[in-house]
Structures are given as C-alpha cells and as structure tokens.
C-alpha cells in the first residue's frame, strides 16, 4: 500500500473515532441541559458505551499497526508526519488505560 493510501486510511479511522466522540459530546450536553429527570441513568450508560467504543477503536492493534507503518515510511509531508507522531503519542498513552476504566470514568 502506498504512503498516500495509508495516510487516507489513517484519516478515515480518525474520522470514525471523532464521530463517536462527537456523538458522546452531544449526549453529554443534552444530559446537562434538557434530559428528563428520570433519563440520567440511561443517558450515562449511553455516554459510557460511546466512550468505550471510541477508546477501543483508537487503541486497537490494527490502528497501532497503521501508525507504526506510517511512521516507518518516507513520503509524508511535515504536517502529516506531525499528525501521525501526535497520534502515536496519544495512542501509547491511551493504550495504558483499560476500556472498562474509560467506561467507568465516563
């Protein structure tokens, strides 16, 4: 696979993760502003589930392998390389957190 294709795959993965996180943020905002008094428990569970899904996607071995492969290739622009390096840093930090902990924290 070419470095351009790998970087497109990287961006596609990050967009999916961002979409899940954005959905969680909307639910959190709704919980703080409009949720009915008896809806808090269900909304909390929904937010926790989305947080866990985003964490699992971001810390998956396949995403880590993609990052490693991109870091080992030449042909990225300085901007692209920095994006991948920052993702690699965040990936390694996030990998230390169990998904159950992330769920509970949410």
N, CA, C and O atoms as a DFTB+ gen file, in Angstrom:
424 C
 N C O
     1  1       0.842      -1.175       0.000
     2  2       0.000       0.000       0.000
     3  2       0.892       1.245       0.000
     4  3       1.904       1.290       0.699
     5  1       0.520       2.226      -0.766
     6  2       1.331       3.444      -0.846
     7  2       1.158       4.281       0.420
     8  3       0.192       4.113       1.164
     9  1       2.102       5.175       0.646
    10  2       2.026       6.033       1.820
    11  2       0.779       6.925       1.756
    12  3       0.193       7.245       2.790
    13  1       0.378       7.321       0.558
    14  2      -0.833       8.129       0.409
    15  2      -2.070       7.336       0.827
    16  3      -2.950       7.856       1.514
    17  1      -2.128       6.078       0.408
    18  2      -3.255       5.222       0.788
    19  2      -3.272       4.963       2.289
    20  3      -4.334       4.960       2.913
    21  1      -2.100       4.748       2.864
    22  2      -2.015       4.533       4.310
    23  2      -2.496       5.763       5.071
    24  3      -3.218       5.649       6.061
    25  1      -2.091       6.932       4.603
    26  2      -2.495       8.160       5.292
    27  2      -4.004       8.389       5.150
    28  3      -4.644       8.871       6.085
    29  1      -4.568       8.053       4.008
    30  2      -6.021       8.163       3.833
    31  2      -6.747       7.216       4.789
    32  3      -7.776       7.574       5.362
    33  1      -6.211       6.018       4.956
    34  2      -6.787       5.052       5.901
    35  2      -6.700       5.587       7.329
    36  3      -7.643       5.452       8.108
    37  1      -5.582       6.183       7.658
    38  2      -5.383       6.806       8.972
    39  2      -6.441       7.892       9.206
    40  3      -7.069       7.930      10.265
    41  1      -6.635       8.767       8.227
    42  2      -7.620       9.839       8.360
    43  2      -9.037       9.279       8.488
    44  3      -9.846       9.798       9.257
    45  1      -9.332       8.229       7.740
    46  2     -10.651       7.602       7.801
    47  2     -10.909       7.038       9.198
    48  3     -11.999       7.197       9.748
    49  1      -9.900       6.379       9.766
    50  2     -10.031       5.839      11.118
    51  2     -10.243       6.946      12.142
    52  3     -11.118       6.844      13.002
    53  1      -9.448       7.998      12.049
    54  2      -9.590       9.105      12.993
    55  2     -10.953       9.770      12.876
    56  3     -11.522      10.189      13.884
    57  1     -11.484       9.873      11.665
    58  2     -12.794      10.496      11.491
    59  2     -13.888       9.662      12.144
    60  3     -14.802      10.213      12.757
    61  1     -13.806       8.348      12.018
    62  2     -14.797       7.480      12.667
    63  2     -14.738       7.632      14.180
    64  3     -15.772       7.715      14.843
    65  1     -13.527       7.669      14.724
    66  2     -13.357       7.840      16.168
    67  2     -13.899       9.203      16.593
    68  3     -14.585       9.311      17.609
    69  1     -13.595      10.230      15.826
    70  2     -14.087      11.577      16.138
    71  2     -15.611      11.624      16.094
    72  3     -16.230      12.277      16.933
    73  1     -16.216      10.948      15.139
    74  2     -17.677      10.930      15.043
    75  2     -18.301      10.327      16.298
    76  3     -19.298      10.843      16.803
    77  1     -17.727       9.247      16.802
    78  2     -18.236       8.624      18.028
    79  2     -18.060       9.585      19.208
    80  3     -18.964       9.732      20.031
    81  1     -16.917      10.226      19.285
    82  2     -16.672      11.179      20.377
    83  2     -17.610      12.382      20.282
    84  3     -18.087      12.871      21.306
    85  1     -17.880      12.863      19.075
    86  2     -18.802      13.987      18.909
    87  2     -20.219      13.592      19.333
    88  3     -20.922      14.381      19.963
    89  1     -20.631      12.390      18.992
    90  2     -21.950      11.913      19.410
    91  2     -22.030      11.858      20.932
    92  3     -23.047      12.229      21.517
    93  1     -20.976      11.403      21.561
    94  2     -20.925      11.366      23.020
    95  2     -21.011      12.776      23.603
    96  3     -21.693      12.994      24.605
    97  1     -20.330      13.720      22.986
    98  2     -20.363      15.108      23.467
    99  2     -21.771      15.695      23.372
   100  3     -22.192      16.435      24.261
   101  1     -22.495      15.374      22.311
   102  2     -23.872      15.857      22.174
   103  2     -24.738      15.271      23.282
   104  3     -25.554      15.976      23.875
   105  1     -24.562      13.989      23.560
   106  2     -25.326      13.362      24.637
   107  2     -24.981      13.982      25.990
   108  3     -25.864      14.180      26.825
   109  1     -23.712      14.287      26.208
   110  2     -23.308      14.924      27.467
   111  2     -23.942      16.307      27.602
   112  3     -24.442      16.668      28.667
   113  1     -23.917      17.070      26.520
   114  2     -24.538      18.388      26.535
   115  2     -26.030      18.257      26.827
   116  3     -26.574      19.005      27.639
   117  1     -26.686      17.316      26.173
   118  2     -28.108      17.096      26.378
   119  2     -28.387      16.704      27.826
   120  3     -29.379      17.134      28.415
   121  1     -27.509      15.890      28.388
   122  2     -27.680      15.456      29.774
   123  2     -27.617      16.658      30.723
   124  3     -28.340      16.709      31.718
   125  1     -26.767      17.598      30.415
   126  2     -26.603      18.770      31.273
   127  2     -27.713      19.806      31.086
   128  3     -27.932      20.633      31.971
   129  1     -28.410      19.775      29.959
   130  2     -29.345      20.865      29.673
   131  2     -30.814      20.457      29.569
   132  3     -31.683      21.166      30.078
   133  1     -31.106      19.337      28.925
   134  2     -32.508      19.045      28.611
   135  2     -33.046      17.703      29.083
   136  3     -34.246      17.460      28.960
   137  1     -32.236      16.854      29.599
   138  2     -32.690      15.485      29.853
   139  2     -33.768      15.448      30.946
   140  3     -33.652      16.146      31.952
   141  1     -34.801      14.646      30.753
   142  2     -35.805      14.487      31.807
   143  2     -35.169      13.911      33.075
   144  3     -34.139      13.239      33.015
   145  1     -35.784      14.178      34.194
   146  2     -35.194      13.791      35.482
   147  2     -34.932      12.290      35.595
   148  3     -33.990      11.888      36.278
   149  1     -35.723      11.470      34.958
   150  2     -35.530      10.021      35.062
   151  2     -34.654       9.450      33.952
   152  3     -34.474       8.235      33.876
   153  1     -34.109      10.300      33.096
   154  2     -33.313       9.816      31.971
   155  2     -31.822       9.783      32.220
   156  3     -31.066       9.326      31.363
   157  1     -31.379      10.257      33.376
   158  2     -29.949      10.369      33.651
   159  2     -29.195       9.056      33.623
   160  3     -28.090       8.985      33.086
   161  1     -29.776       8.022      34.193
   162  2     -29.080       6.733      34.250
   163  2     -28.884       6.145      32.852
   164  3     -27.804       5.657      32.519
   165  1     -29.916       6.196      32.061
   166  2     -29.823       5.667      30.696
   167  2     -28.836       6.486      29.878
   168  3     -28.014       5.931      29.148
   169  1     -28.920       7.819      30.001
   170  2     -28.008       8.675      29.246
   171  2     -26.564       8.434      29.683
   172  3     -25.663       8.416      28.844
   173  1     -26.337       8.251      30.965
   174  2     -24.991       7.953      31.449
   175  2     -24.445       6.670      30.843
   176  3     -23.273       6.596      30.474
   177  1     -25.302       5.664      30.744
   178  2     -24.887       4.393      30.138
   179  2     -24.560       4.580      28.660
   180  3     -23.594       4.005      28.160
   181  1     -25.351       5.371      27.969
   182  2     -25.099       5.630      26.547
   183  2     -23.759       6.335      26.350
   184  3     -22.990       5.976      25.458
   185  1     -23.485       7.323      27.172
   186  2     -22.222       8.060      27.089
   187  2     -21.052       7.132      27.388
   188  3     -20.030       7.173      26.703
   189  1     -21.203       6.296      28.410
   190  2     -20.138       5.355      28.767
   191  2     -19.866       4.375      27.626
   192  3     -18.712       4.068      27.330
   193  1     -20.921       3.891      26.993
   194  2     -20.756       2.959      25.879
   195  2     -20.016       3.615      24.717
   196  3     -19.105       3.017      24.145
   197  1     -20.399       4.830      24.369
   198  2     -19.722       5.525      23.270
   199  2     -18.260       5.821      23.609
   200  3     -17.389       5.719      22.745
   201  1     -17.993       6.183      24.850
   202  2     -16.604       6.433      25.264
   203  2     -15.768       5.167      25.150
   204  3     -14.622       5.203      24.703
   205  1     -16.350       4.056      25.557
   206  2     -15.648       2.773      25.470
   207  2     -15.389       2.388      24.012
   208  3     -14.299       1.923      23.681
   209  1     -16.367       2.576      23.155
   210  2     -16.206       2.252      21.733
   211  2     -15.100       3.099      21.113
   212  3     -14.245       2.575      20.400
   213  1     -15.109       4.397      21.377
   214  2     -14.071       5.281      20.828
   215  2     -12.695       4.869      21.330
   216  3     -11.730       4.858      20.565
   217  1     -12.600       4.529      22.612
   218  2     -11.318       4.114      23.186
   219  2     -10.833       2.819      22.534
   220  3      -9.661       2.701      22.176
   221  1     -11.728       1.861      22.383
   222  2     -11.345       0.583      21.779
   223  2     -10.901       0.766      20.327
   224  3      -9.954       0.116      19.882
   225  1     -11.567       1.631      19.600
   226  2     -11.168       1.880      18.211
   227  2      -9.797       2.544      18.151
   228  3      -8.951       2.165      17.341
   229  1      -9.582       3.538      19.014
   230  2      -8.324       4.280      18.987
   231  2      -7.149       3.425      19.454
   232  3      -6.030       3.592      18.969
   233  1      -7.396       2.516      20.388
   234  2      -6.306       1.703      20.939
   235  2      -6.234       0.310      20.321
   236  3      -5.526      -0.559      20.828
   237  1      -6.954       0.098      19.244
   238  2      -6.923      -1.222      18.602
   239  2      -5.534      -1.507      18.046
   240  3      -4.800      -0.596      17.663
   241  1      -5.193      -2.774      18.010
   242  2      -3.899      -3.171      17.453
   243  2      -3.786      -2.780      15.981
   244  3      -2.710      -2.408      15.512
   245  1      -4.895      -2.863      15.260
   246  2      -4.839      -2.519      13.835
   247  2      -4.527      -1.030      13.646
   248  3      -3.778      -0.671      12.738
   249  1      -5.089      -0.165      14.490
   250  2      -4.776       1.257      14.381
   251  2      -3.328       1.512      14.791
   252  3      -2.641       2.319      14.165
   253  1      -2.863       0.833      15.831
   254  2      -1.461       0.963      16.237
   255  2      -0.509       0.507      15.146
   256  3       0.516       1.143      14.903
   257  1      -0.849      -0.592      14.491
   258  2      -0.011      -1.080      13.385
   259  2       0.019      -0.086      12.227
   260  3       1.060       0.119      11.603
   261  1      -1.122       0.526      11.947
   262  2      -1.186       1.537      10.895
   263  2      -0.287       2.727      11.238
   264  3       0.435       3.233      10.378
   265  1      -0.334       3.167      12.488
   266  2       0.524       4.274      12.913
   267  2       2.000       3.912      12.774
   268  3       2.797       4.706      12.273
   269  1       2.357       2.713      13.217
   270  2       3.756       2.276      13.111
   271  2       4.208       2.230      11.660
   272  3       5.315       2.654      11.327
   273  1       3.345       1.714      10.809
   274  2       3.704       1.622       9.391
   275  2       3.900       3.015       8.792
   276  3       4.840       3.237       8.028
   277  1       3.020       3.944       9.135
   278  2       3.165       5.310       8.630
   279  2       4.446       5.960       9.142
   280  3       5.123       6.674       8.402
   281  1       4.775       5.717      10.400
   282  2       5.987       6.310      10.971
   283  2       7.251       5.770      10.313
   284  3       8.279       6.447      10.287
   285  1       7.178       4.565       9.787
   286  2       8.361       3.946       9.182
   287  2       8.531       4.308       7.702
   288  3       9.544       3.964       7.093
   289  1       7.554       4.996       7.128
   290  2       7.583       5.307       5.693
   291  2       8.058       6.732       5.444
   292  3       7.859       7.631       6.262
   293  1       8.682       6.907       4.309
   294  2       9.006       8.247       3.822
   295  2       7.880       8.696       2.900
   296  3       7.128       7.868       2.385
   297  1       7.764       9.983       2.695
   298  2       6.789      10.480       1.739
   299  2       5.664      11.286       2.354
   300  3       4.834      11.832       1.628
   301  1       5.614      11.374       3.684
   302  2       4.603      12.212       4.314
   303  2       5.088      13.656       4.344
   304  3       6.285      13.916       4.471
   305  1       4.157      14.583       4.228
   306  2       4.519      15.989       4.410
   307  2       4.847      16.206       5.892
   308  3       4.544      15.359       6.732
   309  1       5.458      17.330       6.197
   310  2       5.772      17.634       7.598
   311  2       4.505      17.655       8.448
   312  3       4.498      17.165       9.577
   313  1       3.446      18.220       7.903
   314  2       2.165      18.286       8.601
   315  2       1.613      16.884       8.875
   316  3       1.198      16.584       9.994
   317  1       1.612      16.036       7.855
   318  2       1.109      14.668       8.002
   319  2       1.951      13.888       9.003
   320  3       1.413      13.173       9.848
   321  1       3.252      14.023       8.908
   322  2       4.148      13.310       9.821
   323  2       3.889      13.730      11.267
   324  3       3.868      12.887      12.163
   325  1       3.694      15.026      11.497
   326  2       3.419      15.510      12.851
   327  2       2.087      14.981      13.351
   328  3       1.971      14.616      14.521
   329  1       1.082      14.931      12.493
   330  2      -0.209      14.349      12.874
   331  2      -0.041      12.912      13.345
   332  3      -0.570      12.525      14.388
   333  1       0.689      12.134      12.580
   334  2       0.886      10.724      12.921
   335  2       1.693      10.605      14.213
   336  3       1.379       9.768      15.060
   337  1       2.718      11.422      14.372
   338  2       3.526      11.385      15.596
   339  2       2.677      11.712      16.828
   340  3       2.799      11.052      17.860
   341  1       1.830      12.716      16.720
   342  2       0.961      13.069      17.844
   343  2      -0.054      11.967      18.129
   344  3      -0.356      11.680      19.287
   345  1      -0.574      11.356      17.083
   346  2      -1.497      10.233      17.273
   347  2      -0.789       9.061      17.933
   348  3      -1.360       8.389      18.792
   349  1       0.452       8.816      17.535
   350  2       1.239       7.730      18.129
   351  2       1.451       7.991      19.622
   352  3       1.336       7.073      20.434
   353  1       1.756       9.225      19.981
   354  2       1.937       9.603      21.382
   355  2       0.634       9.367      22.160
   356  3       0.649       8.751      23.226
   357  1      -0.486       9.855      21.626
   358  2      -1.783       9.670      22.282
   359  2      -2.180       8.197      22.340
   360  3      -2.750       7.738      23.330
   361  1      -1.879       7.472      21.284
   362  2      -2.180       6.037      21.239
   363  2      -1.477       5.314      22.389
   364  3      -2.095       4.520      23.098
   365  1      -0.194       5.590      22.568
   366  2       0.564       4.919      23.626
   367  2       0.075       5.297      25.016
   368  3       0.062       4.453      25.912
   369  1      -0.322       6.536      25.211
   370  2      -0.893       6.941      26.499
   371  2      -2.233       6.252      26.728
   372  3      -2.490       5.726      27.811
   373  1      -3.077       6.258      25.716
   374  2      -4.417       5.682      25.840
   375  2      -4.379       4.172      25.995
   376  3      -5.237       3.592      26.661
   377  1      -3.401       3.540      25.392
   378  2      -3.284       2.077      25.435
   379  2      -3.109       1.582      26.871
   380  3      -3.443       0.439      27.180
   381  1      -2.589       2.440      27.741
   382  2      -2.361       2.063      29.140
   383  2      -3.654       2.025      29.949
   384  3      -3.679       1.477      31.051
   385  1      -4.711       2.593      29.421
   386  2      -5.988       2.646      30.130
   387  2      -6.907       1.525      29.658
   388  3      -7.195       1.428      28.465
   389  1      -7.367       0.683      30.570
   390  2      -8.313      -0.364      30.171
   391  2      -9.649       0.253      29.734
   392  3     -10.062       1.289      30.254
   393  1     -10.298      -0.380      28.798
   394  2     -11.584       0.117      28.294
   395  2     -12.613       0.213      29.417
   396  3     -13.428       1.136      29.435
   397  1     -12.580      -0.731      30.350
   398  2     -13.530      -0.703      31.469
   399  2     -13.329       0.548      32.325
   400  3     -14.298       1.122      32.822
   401  1     -12.082       0.969      32.498
   402  2     -11.790       2.187      33.255
   403  2     -12.341       3.408      32.528
   404  3     -12.936       4.288      33.151
   405  1     -12.147       3.464      31.231
   406  2     -12.653       4.587      30.434
   407  2     -14.171       4.639      30.521
   408  3     -14.760       5.714      30.639
   409  1     -14.797       3.472      30.461
   410  2     -16.257       3.399      30.572
   411  2     -16.712       3.920      31.925
   412  3     -17.642       4.722      32.005
   413  1     -16.067       3.473      32.973
   414  2     -16.435       3.884      34.330
   415  2     -16.210       5.380      34.533
   416  3     -17.015       6.051      35.179
   417  1     -15.134       5.890      33.990
   418  2     -14.802       7.306      34.127
   419  2     -15.841       8.193      33.441
   420  3     -16.077       9.327      33.859
   421  1     -16.455       7.664      32.386
   422  2     -17.458       8.437      31.644
   423  2     -18.730       8.546      32.444
   424  3     -19.695       9.161      31.989
